[in-house]
Amino acid sequence: MDLKRVAMGYYRGSKIMGERFLDEALKRKDEVDTDTVEPYVKVLLEKLPSMKRYQDTQKIAEDALMYSTLFQNAALKKV
């Protein structure tokens, strides 16, 4: 959910909101036991911090929305 908020914040032009929720999403990333997830999810989790280095806020918003959808799909697949 934090990644969707990142996307919404940056799309609305609120850089502060986007950054705040990106930091929260990165904290949640550290809580995931990577030994128990699918290999593709592990790769996505490893790529997630690279978003902080992007200069283009539209790119951050697009990637955050994409990651959010992929993680949601992975979570629903496990159920």
MIFILO-978280 format. One record per residue: residue in one letter; chain; x, y, z of N, C-alpha, C, O, CB in turn. Coordinates in nm, 3 decimals, always signed. Glycine has a CB too. Layout:
N
site aa=A	ch=A	npx=X	npy=Y	npz=Z	capx=X	capy=Y	capz=Z	cpx=X	cpy=Y	cpz=Z	opx=X	opy=Y	opz=Z	cbpx=X	cbpy=Y	cbpz=Z
...
***
This chain:
79
site aa=M	ch=A	npx=+0.082	npy=-0.119	npz=+0.000	capx=+0.000	capy=+0.000	capz=+0.000	cpx=+0.087	cpy=+0.126	cpz=+0.000	opx=+0.049	opy=+0.228	opz=-0.058	cbpx=-0.093	cbpy=+0.000	cbpz=+0.120
site aa=D	ch=A	npx=+0.203	npy=+0.118	npz=+0.066	capx=+0.292	capy=+0.235	capz=+0.068	cpx=+0.337	cpy=+0.271	cpz=-0.072	opx=+0.352	opy=+0.390	opz=-0.103	cbpx=+0.413	cbpy=+0.208	cbpz=+0.157
site aa=L	ch=A	npx=+0.360	npy=+0.172	npz=-0.157	capx=+0.405	capy=+0.201	capz=-0.293	cpx=+0.296	cpy=+0.270	cpz=-0.374	opx=+0.325	opy=+0.354	opz=-0.458	cbpx=+0.449	cbpy=+0.072	cbpz=-0.362
site aa=K	ch=A	npx=+0.172	npy=+0.234	npz=-0.350	capx=+0.062	capy=+0.305	capz=-0.419	cpx=+0.056	cpy=+0.449	cpz=-0.372	opx=+0.028	opy=+0.540	opz=-0.451	cbpx=-0.074	cbpy=+0.234	cbpz=-0.395
site aa=R	ch=A	npx=+0.082	npy=+0.471	npz=-0.246	capx=+0.083	capy=+0.608	capz=-0.194	cpx=+0.200	cpy=+0.687	cpz=-0.249	opx=+0.190	opy=+0.807	opz=-0.272	cbpx=+0.088	cbpy=+0.607	cbpz=-0.040
site aa=V	ch=A	npx=+0.313	npy=+0.619	npz=-0.271	capx=+0.428	capy=+0.685	capz=-0.335	cpx=+0.385	cpy=+0.734	cpz=-0.473	opx=+0.408	opy=+0.850	opz=-0.508	cbpx=+0.550	cbpy=+0.587	cbpz=-0.347
site aa=A	ch=A	npx=+0.324	npy=+0.646	npz=-0.550	capx=+0.281	capy=+0.681	capz=-0.685	cpx=+0.181	cpy=+0.798	cpz=-0.682	opx=+0.194	opy=+0.892	opz=-0.759	cbpx=+0.218	cbpy=+0.560	cbpz=-0.755
site aa=M	ch=A	npx=+0.084	npy=+0.790	npz=-0.594	capx=-0.016	capy=+0.896	capz=-0.586	cpx=+0.047	cpy=+1.029	cpz=-0.546	opx=+0.013	opy=+1.133	opz=-0.601	cbpx=-0.126	cbpy=+0.858	cbpz=-0.486
site aa=G	ch=A	npx=+0.139	npy=+1.025	npz=-0.451	capx=+0.205	capy=+1.148	capz=-0.407	cpx=+0.282	cpy=+1.215	cpz=-0.519	opx=+0.268	opy=+1.335	opz=-0.541	cbpx=+0.298	cbpy=+1.118	cbpz=-0.292
site aa=Y	ch=A	npx=+0.363	npy=+1.138	npz=-0.589	capx=+0.441	capy=+1.196	capz=-0.698	cpx=+0.353	cpy=+1.239	cpz=-0.815	opx=+0.380	opy=+1.343	opz=-0.875	cbpx=+0.545	cbpy=+1.098	cbpz=-0.746
site aa=Y	ch=A	npx=+0.250	npy=+1.163	npz=-0.848	capx=+0.160	capy=+1.203	capz=-0.956	cpx=+0.089	cpy=+1.333	cpz=-0.923	opx=+0.063	opy=+1.414	opz=-1.012	cbpx=+0.057	cbpy=+1.092	cbpz=-0.983
site aa=R	ch=A	npx=+0.057	npy=+1.353	npz=-0.796	capx=-0.012	capy=+1.477	capz=-0.755	cpx=+0.084	cpy=+1.594	cpz=-0.737	opx=+0.040	opy=+1.707	opz=-0.712	cbpx=-0.088	cbpy=+1.454	cbpz=-0.625
site aa=G	ch=A	npx=+0.213	npy=+1.568	npz=-0.748	capx=+0.311	capy=+1.675	capz=-0.734	cpx=+0.359	cpy=+1.696	cpz=-0.592	opx=+0.426	opy=+1.796	opz=-0.563	cbpx=+0.254	cbpy=+1.801	cbpz=-0.786
site aa=S	ch=A	npx=+0.325	npy=+1.605	npz=-0.502	capx=+0.367	capy=+1.617	capz=-0.362	cpx=+0.493	cpy=+1.533	cpz=-0.339	opx=+0.485	opy=+1.415	opz=-0.303	cbpx=+0.253	cbpy=+1.574	cbpz=-0.265
site aa=K	ch=A	npx=+0.607	npy=+1.596	npz=-0.361	capx=+0.734	capy=+1.526	capz=-0.347	cpx=+0.756	cpy=+1.480	cpz=-0.203	opx=+0.811	opy=+1.372	opz=-0.180	cbpx=+0.850	cbpy=+1.615	cbpz=-0.392
site aa=I	ch=A	npx=+0.715	npy=+1.560	npz=-0.107	capx=+0.733	capy=+1.527	capz=+0.035	cpx=+0.654	cpy=+1.401	cpz=+0.070	opx=+0.706	opy=+1.311	opz=+0.136	cbpx=+0.689	cbpy=+1.644	cbpz=+0.125
site aa=M	ch=A	npx=+0.529	npy=+1.393	npz=+0.024	capx=+0.447	capy=+1.275	capz=+0.051	cpx=+0.508	cpy=+1.152	cpz=-0.016	opx=+0.517	opy=+1.045	opz=+0.045	cbpx=+0.303	cbpy=+1.298	cbpz=+0.002
site aa=G	ch=A	npx=+0.550	npy=+1.167	npz=-0.140	capx=+0.610	capy=+1.056	capz=-0.212	cpx=+0.735	cpy=+1.004	cpz=-0.143	opx=+0.753	opy=+0.883	opz=-0.129	cbpx=+0.643	cbpy=+1.098	cbpz=-0.354
site aa=E	ch=A	npx=+0.821	npy=+1.095	npz=-0.100	capx=+0.944	capy=+1.055	capz=-0.031	cpx=+0.915	cpy=+0.986	cpz=+0.102	opx=+0.980	opy=+0.888	opz=+0.137	cbpx=+1.033	cbpy=+1.176	cbpz=-0.007
site aa=R	ch=A	npx=+0.818	npy=+1.038	npz=+0.175	capx=+0.783	capy=+0.981	capz=+0.305	cpx=+0.735	cpy=+0.836	cpz=+0.291	opx=+0.779	opy=+0.748	opz=+0.365	cbpx=+0.675	cbpy=+1.066	cbpz=+0.374
site aa=F	ch=A	npx=+0.646	npy=+0.813	npz=+0.196	capx=+0.595	capy=+0.677	capz=+0.178	cpx=+0.697	cpy=+0.585	cpz=+0.112	opx=+0.692	opy=+0.464	opz=+0.132	cbpx=+0.468	cbpy=+0.681	cbpz=+0.097
site aa=L	ch=A	npx=+0.788	npy=+0.640	npz=+0.033	capx=+0.895	capy=+0.558	capz=-0.022	cpx=+0.986	cpy=+0.509	cpz=+0.090	opx=+1.028	opy=+0.393	opz=+0.090	cbpx=+0.977	cbpy=+0.637	cbpz=-0.128
site aa=D	ch=A	npx=+1.015	npy=+0.596	npz=+0.185	capx=+1.094	capy=+0.554	capz=+0.301	cpx=+1.022	cpy=+0.445	cpz=+0.380	opx=+1.084	opy=+0.350	opz=+0.426	cbpx=+1.124	cbpy=+0.675	cbpz=+0.393
site aa=E	ch=A	npx=+0.890	npy=+0.459	npz=+0.395	capx=+0.813	capy=+0.358	capz=+0.466	cpx=+0.814	cpy=+0.225	cpz=+0.391	opx=+0.825	opy=+0.118	opz=+0.453	cbpx=+0.668	cbpy=+0.405	cbpz=+0.486
site aa=A	ch=A	npx=+0.803	npy=+0.231	npz=+0.260	capx=+0.805	capy=+0.108	capz=+0.179	cpx=+0.940	cpy=+0.038	cpz=+0.191	opx=+0.946	opy=-0.085	opz=+0.196	cbpx=+0.775	cbpy=+0.140	cbpz=+0.030
site aa=L	ch=A	npx=+1.047	npy=+0.115	npz=+0.196	capx=+1.180	capy=+0.056	capz=+0.210	cpx=+1.198	cpy=-0.008	cpz=+0.347	opx=+1.269	opy=-0.108	opz=+0.361	cbpx=+1.289	cbpy=+0.161	cbpz=+0.187
site aa=K	ch=A	npx=+1.135	npy=+0.049	npz=+0.448	capx=+1.139	capy=-0.013	capz=+0.581	cpx=+1.066	cpy=-0.148	cpz=+0.579	opx=+1.113	opy=-0.246	opz=+0.636	cbpx=+1.077	cbpy=+0.081	cbpz=+0.688
site aa=R	ch=A	npx=+0.950	npy=-0.151	npz=+0.512	capx=+0.873	capy=-0.275	capz=+0.503	cpx=+0.949	cpy=-0.381	cpz=+0.424	opx=+0.937	opy=-0.500	opz=+0.452	cbpx=+0.736	cbpy=-0.249	cbpz=+0.437
site aa=K	ch=A	npx=+1.027	npy=-0.337	npz=+0.325	capx=+1.108	capy=-0.429	capz=+0.246	cpx=+1.204	cpy=-0.506	cpz=+0.334	opx=+1.226	opy=-0.625	opz=+0.313	cbpx=+1.185	cbpy=-0.353	cbpz=+0.138
site aa=D	ch=A	npx=+1.260	npy=-0.439	npz=+0.432	capx=+1.357	capy=-0.502	capz=+0.522	cpx=+1.291	cpy=-0.604	cpz=+0.614	opx=+1.360	opy=-0.687	opz=+0.674	cbpx=+1.428	cbpy=-0.397	cbpz=+0.605
site aa=E	ch=A	npx=+1.160	npy=-0.599	npz=+0.627	capx=+1.088	capy=-0.694	capz=+0.713	cpx=+1.054	cpy=-0.825	cpz=+0.643	opx=+1.011	opy=-0.920	opz=+0.708	cbpx=+0.961	cbpy=-0.630	cbpz=+0.762
site aa=V	ch=A	npx=+1.074	npy=-0.831	npz=+0.512	capx=+1.039	capy=-0.950	capz=+0.434	cpx=+1.151	cpy=-1.053	cpz=+0.446	opx=+1.269	opy=-1.022	opz=+0.429	cbpx=+1.014	cbpy=-0.913	cbpz=+0.285
site aa=D	ch=A	npx=+1.112	npy=-1.176	npz=+0.474	capx=+1.207	capy=-1.287	capz=+0.477	cpx=+1.228	cpy=-1.333	cpz=+0.333	opx=+1.144	opy=-1.403	opz=+0.278	cbpx=+1.157	cbpy=-1.406	cbpz=+0.568
site aa=T	ch=A	npx=+1.340	npy=-1.293	npz=+0.274	capx=+1.363	capy=-1.321	capz=+0.132	cpx=+1.387	cpy=-1.469	cpz=+0.102	opx=+1.386	opy=-1.509	opz=-0.014	cbpx=+1.481	cbpy=-1.241	cbpz=+0.085
site aa=D	ch=A	npx=+1.408	npy=-1.548	npz=+0.206	capx=+1.426	capy=-1.692	capz=+0.184	cpx=+1.295	cpy=-1.764	cpz=+0.156	opx=+1.294	opy=-1.876	opz=+0.104	cbpx=+1.494	cbpy=-1.756	cbpz=+0.304
site aa=T	ch=A	npx=+1.184	npy=-1.700	npz=+0.189	capx=+1.054	capy=-1.765	capz=+0.175	cpx=+0.973	cpy=-1.715	cpz=+0.055	opx=+0.863	opy=-1.764	opz=+0.031	cbpx=+0.974	cbpy=-1.745	cbpz=+0.299
site aa=V	ch=A	npx=+1.026	npy=-1.619	npz=-0.020	capx=+0.952	capy=-1.564	capz=-0.133	cpx=+1.003	cpy=-1.623	cpz=-0.264	opx=+1.112	opy=-1.679	opz=-0.271	cbpx=+0.962	cbpy=-1.411	cbpz=-0.136
site aa=E	ch=A	npx=+0.922	npy=-1.608	npz=-0.367	capx=+0.961	capy=-1.653	capz=-0.501	cpx=+1.085	cpy=-1.576	cpz=-0.547	opx=+1.105	opy=-1.462	opz=-0.506	cbpx=+0.844	cbpy=-1.634	cbpz=-0.602
site aa=P	ch=A	npx=+1.168	npy=-1.637	npz=-0.631	capx=+1.290	capy=-1.569	capz=-0.677	cpx=+1.264	cpy=-1.436	cpz=-0.747	opx=+1.342	opy=-1.342	opz=-0.731	cbpx=+1.364	cbpy=-1.660	cbpz=-0.771
site aa=Y	ch=A	npx=+1.155	npy=-1.426	npz=-0.825	capx=+1.129	capy=-1.299	capz=-0.893	cpx=+1.091	cpy=-1.189	cpz=-0.793	opx=+1.121	opy=-1.072	opz=-0.817	cbpx=+1.018	cbpy=-1.316	cbpz=-0.996
site aa=V	ch=A	npx=+1.027	npy=-1.225	npz=-0.684	capx=+0.993	capy=-1.126	capz=-0.581	cpx=+1.120	cpy=-1.078	cpz=-0.512	opx=+1.134	opy=-0.960	opz=-0.480	cbpx=+0.893	cbpy=-1.185	cbpz=-0.477
site aa=K	ch=A	npx=+1.211	npy=-1.169	npz=-0.490	capx=+1.339	capy=-1.134	capz=-0.429	cpx=+1.415	cpy=-1.033	cpz=-0.516	opx=+1.472	opy=-0.937	opz=-0.464	cbpx=+1.425	cbpy=-1.260	cbpz=-0.406
site aa=V	ch=A	npx=+1.415	npy=-1.055	npz=-0.647	capx=+1.480	capy=-0.963	capz=-0.740	cpx=+1.413	cpy=-0.826	cpz=-0.735	opx=+1.481	opy=-0.723	opz=-0.733	cbpx=+1.477	cbpy=-1.018	cbpz=-0.884
site aa=L	ch=A	npx=+1.280	npy=-0.824	npz=-0.732	capx=+1.207	capy=-0.697	capz=-0.724	cpx=+1.239	cpy=-0.623	cpz=-0.595	opx=+1.257	opy=-0.501	opz=-0.596	cbpx=+1.056	cbpy=-0.722	cbpz=-0.734
site aa=L	ch=A	npx=+1.247	npy=-0.697	npz=-0.485	capx=+1.280	capy=-0.633	capz=-0.358	cpx=+1.420	cpy=-0.573	cpz=-0.359	opx=+1.444	opy=-0.468	opz=-0.299	cbpx=+1.268	cbpy=-0.735	cbpz=-0.244
site aa=E	ch=A	npx=+1.512	npy=-0.639	npz=-0.428	capx=+1.649	capy=-0.588	capz=-0.436	cpx=+1.656	cpy=-0.462	cpz=-0.522	opx=+1.740	opy=-0.376	opz=-0.497	cbpx=+1.742	cbpy=-0.695	cbpz=-0.494
site aa=K	ch=A	npx=+1.569	npy=-0.451	npz=-0.622	capx=+1.569	capy=-0.334	capz=-0.711	cpx=+1.498	cpy=-0.213	cpz=-0.650	opx=+1.520	opy=-0.100	opz=-0.693	cbpx=+1.503	cbpy=-0.370	cbpz=-0.842
site aa=L	ch=A	npx=+1.415	npy=-0.237	npz=-0.552	capx=+1.332	capy=-0.131	capz=-0.494	cpx=+1.410	cpy=-0.008	cpz=-0.446	opx=+1.368	opy=+0.104	opz=-0.475	cbpx=+1.252	cbpy=-0.187	cbpz=-0.380
site aa=P	ch=A	npx=+1.522	npy=-0.024	npz=-0.373	capx=+1.593	capy=+0.095	capz=-0.324	cpx=+1.651	cpy=+0.184	cpz=-0.434	opx=+1.679	opy=+0.301	opz=-0.410	cbpx=+1.704	cbpy=+0.053	cbpz=-0.234
site aa=S	ch=A	npx=+1.669	npy=+0.131	npz=-0.554	capx=+1.726	capy=+0.212	capz=-0.662	cpx=+1.634	cpy=+0.329	cpz=-0.700	opx=+1.680	opy=+0.425	opz=-0.761	cbpx=+1.752	cbpy=+0.126	cbpz=-0.784
site aa=M	ch=A	npx=+1.507	npy=+0.321	npz=-0.666	capx=+1.414	capy=+0.430	capz=-0.698	cpx=+1.453	cpy=+0.560	cpz=-0.629	opx=+1.423	opy=+0.668	opz=-0.679	cbpx=+1.272	cbpy=+0.391	cbpz=-0.659
site aa=K	ch=A	npx=+1.519	npy=+0.551	npz=-0.515	capx=+1.558	capy=+0.672	capz=-0.442	cpx=+1.658	cpy=+0.757	cpz=-0.523	opx=+1.670	opy=+0.877	opz=-0.500	cbpx=+1.620	cbpy=+0.635	cbpz=-0.305
site aa=R	ch=A	npx=+1.729	npy=+0.693	npz=-0.615	capx=+1.831	capy=+0.765	capz=-0.692	cpx=+1.777	cpy=+0.831	cpz=-0.818	opx=+1.848	opy=+0.908	opz=-0.883	cbpx=+1.943	cbpy=+0.670	cbpz=-0.729
site aa=Y	ch=A	npx=+1.651	npy=+0.803	npz=-0.853	capx=+1.594	capy=+0.861	capz=-0.974	cpx=+1.578	cpy=+1.012	cpz=-0.957	opx=+1.543	opy=+1.061	opz=-0.849	cbpx=+1.458	cbpy=+0.795	cbpz=-1.007
site aa=Q	ch=A	npx=+1.603	npy=+1.085	npz=-1.063	capx=+1.580	capy=+1.229	capz=-1.064	cpx=+1.438	cpy=+1.262	cpz=-1.111	opx=+1.379	opy=+1.362	opz=-1.070	cbpx=+1.683	cbpy=+1.299	cbpz=-1.154
site aa=D	ch=A	npx=+1.386	npy=+1.177	npz=-1.198	capx=+1.255	capy=+1.199	capz=-1.259	cpx=+1.144	cpy=+1.145	cpz=-1.168	opx=+1.135	opy=+1.024	opz=-1.146	cbpx=+1.248	cbpy=+1.132	cbpz=-1.398
site aa=T	ch=A	npx=+1.061	npy=+1.234	npz=-1.114	capx=+0.956	capy=+1.192	capz=-1.023	cpx=+0.848	cpy=+1.111	cpz=-1.094	opx=+0.784	opy=+1.026	opz=-1.032	cbpx=+0.893	cbpy=+1.313	cbpz=-0.954
site aa=Q	ch=A	npx=+0.826	npy=+1.135	npz=-1.223	capx=+0.731	capy=+1.055	capz=-1.298	cpx=+0.777	cpy=+0.910	cpz=-1.306	opx=+0.696	opy=+0.818	opz=-1.296	cbpx=+0.711	cbpy=+1.112	cbpz=-1.439
site aa=K	ch=A	npx=+0.906	npy=+0.890	npz=-1.324	capx=+0.963	capy=+0.755	capz=-1.330	cpx=+0.945	cpy=+0.685	cpz=-1.195	opx=+0.913	opy=+0.567	opz=-1.190	cbpx=+1.112	cbpy=+0.761	cbpz=-1.369
site aa=I	ch=A	npx=+0.967	npy=+0.758	npz=-1.086	capx=+0.947	capy=+0.701	capz=-0.953	cpx=+0.801	cpy=+0.658	cpz=-0.936	opx=+0.773	opy=+0.548	opz=-0.888	cbpx=+0.986	cbpy=+0.802	cbpz=-0.842
site aa=A	ch=A	npx=+0.709	npy=+0.745	npz=-0.975	capx=+0.567	capy=+0.715	capz=-0.962	cpx=+0.528	cpy=+0.593	cpz=-1.044	opx=+0.455	opy=+0.506	opz=-0.996	cbpx=+0.483	cbpy=+0.835	cbpz=-1.004
site aa=E	ch=A	npx=+0.576	npy=+0.586	npz=-1.167	capx=+0.543	capy=+0.473	capz=-1.254	cpx=+0.599	cpy=+0.342	cpz=-1.198	opx=+0.531	opy=+0.240	opz=-1.195	cbpx=+0.597	cbpy=+0.497	cbpz=-1.395
site aa=D	ch=A	npx=+0.725	npy=+0.346	npz=-1.154	capx=+0.787	capy=+0.225	capz=-1.100	cpx=+0.721	cpy=+0.182	cpz=-0.969	opx=+0.702	opy=+0.063	opz=-0.945	cbpx=+0.935	cbpy=+0.247	cbpz=-1.077
site aa=A	ch=A	npx=+0.685	npy=+0.279	npz=-0.886	capx=+0.619	capy=+0.245	capz=-0.759	cpx=+0.486	cpy=+0.177	cpz=-0.785	opx=+0.452	opy=+0.081	opz=-0.717	cbpx=+0.598	cbpy=+0.371	cbpz=-0.674
site aa=L	ch=A	npx=+0.411	npy=+0.227	npz=-0.881	capx=+0.283	capy=+0.165	capz=-0.914	cpx=+0.303	cpy=+0.024	cpz=-0.971	opx=+0.228	opy=-0.068	opz=-0.939	cbpx=+0.205	cbpy=+0.253	cbpz=-1.014
site aa=M	ch=A	npx=+0.405	npy=+0.009	npz=-1.055	capx=+0.434	capy=-0.122	capz=-1.113	cpx=+0.473	cpy=-0.221	cpz=-1.003	opx=+0.420	opy=-0.332	opz=-0.998	cbpx=+0.546	cbpy=-0.111	cbpz=-1.217
site aa=Y	ch=A	npx=+0.566	npy=-0.181	npz=-0.915	capx=+0.608	capy=-0.269	capz=-0.806	cpx=+0.491	cpy=-0.304	cpz=-0.715	opx=+0.478	opy=-0.418	opz=-0.671	cbpx=+0.721	cbpy=-0.203	cbpz=-0.725
site aa=S	ch=A	npx=+0.408	npy=-0.206	npz=-0.687	capx=+0.292	capy=-0.230	capz=-0.602	cpx=+0.202	cpy=-0.338	cpz=-0.660	opx=+0.158	opy=-0.428	opz=-0.589	cbpx=+0.212	cbpy=-0.100	cbpz=-0.583
site aa=T	ch=A	npx=+0.177	npy=-0.329	npz=-0.789	capx=+0.092	capy=-0.428	capz=-0.855	cpx=+0.158	cpy=-0.566	cpz=-0.855	opx=+0.091	opy=-0.666	opz=-0.830	cbpx=+0.062	cbpy=-0.384	cbpz=-1.000
site aa=L	ch=A	npx=+0.287	npy=-0.571	npz=-0.884	capx=+0.356	capy=-0.699	capz=-0.886	cpx=+0.360	cpy=-0.765	cpz=-0.748	opx=+0.341	opy=-0.886	opz=-0.736	cbpx=+0.499	cbpy=-0.681	cbpz=-0.938
site aa=F	ch=A	npx=+0.384	npy=-0.686	npz=-0.644	capx=+0.385	capy=-0.742	capz=-0.509	cpx=+0.245	cpy=-0.787	cpz=-0.467	opx=+0.230	opy=-0.890	opz=-0.401	cbpx=+0.438	cbpy=-0.638	cbpz=-0.409
site aa=Q	ch=A	npx=+0.145	npy=-0.712	npz=-0.506	capx=+0.008	capy=-0.750	capz=-0.473	cpx=-0.028	cpy=-0.881	cpz=-0.543	opx=-0.090	opy=-0.969	opz=-0.482	cbpx=-0.091	cbpy=-0.638	cbpz=-0.514
site aa=N	ch=A	npx=+0.010	npy=-0.894	npz=-0.669	capx=-0.016	capy=-1.017	capz=-0.742	cpx=+0.055	cpy=-1.135	cpz=-0.678	opx=-0.001	opy=-1.244	opz=-0.669	cbpx=+0.027	cbpy=-1.003	cbpz=-0.888
site aa=A	ch=A	npx=+0.179	npy=-1.115	npz=-0.635	capx=+0.256	capy=-1.221	capz=-0.571	cpx=+0.190	cpy=-1.263	cpz=-0.440	opx=+0.186	opy=-1.382	opz=-0.407	cbpx=+0.402	cbpy=-1.176	cbpz=-0.546
site aa=A	ch=A	npx=+0.138	npy=-1.167	npz=-0.365	capx=+0.073	capy=-1.197	capz=-0.239	cpx=-0.057	cpy=-1.275	cpz=-0.262	opx=-0.089	opy=-1.368	opz=-0.188	cbpx=+0.045	cbpy=-1.068	cbpz=-0.161
site aa=L	ch=A	npx=-0.131	npy=-1.236	npz=-0.364	capx=-0.257	capy=-1.306	capz=-0.394	cpx=-0.232	cpy=-1.445	cpz=-0.449	opx=-0.313	opy=-1.536	opz=-0.429	cbpx=-0.341	cbpy=-1.225	cbpz=-0.493
site aa=K	ch=A	npx=-0.123	npy=-1.463	npz=-0.519	capx=-0.089	capy=-1.593	capz=-0.575	cpx=-0.061	cpy=-1.695	cpz=-0.465	opx=-0.090	opy=-1.814	opz=-0.481	cbpx=+0.033	cbpy=-1.581	cbpz=-0.668
site aa=K	ch=A	npx=-0.005	npy=-1.650	npz=-0.353	capx=+0.029	capy=-1.739	capz=-0.241	cpx=-0.094	cpy=-1.791	cpz=-0.169	opx=-0.089	opy=-1.897	opz=-0.108	cbpx=+0.118	cbpy=-1.669	cbpz=-0.143
site aa=V	ch=A	npx=-0.202	npy=-1.717	npz=-0.176	capx=-0.324	capy=-1.753	capz=-0.101	cpx=-0.395	cpy=-1.868	cpz=-0.160	opx=-0.498	opy=-1.910	opz=-0.108	cbpx=-0.417	cbpy=-1.639	cbpz=-0.093
***
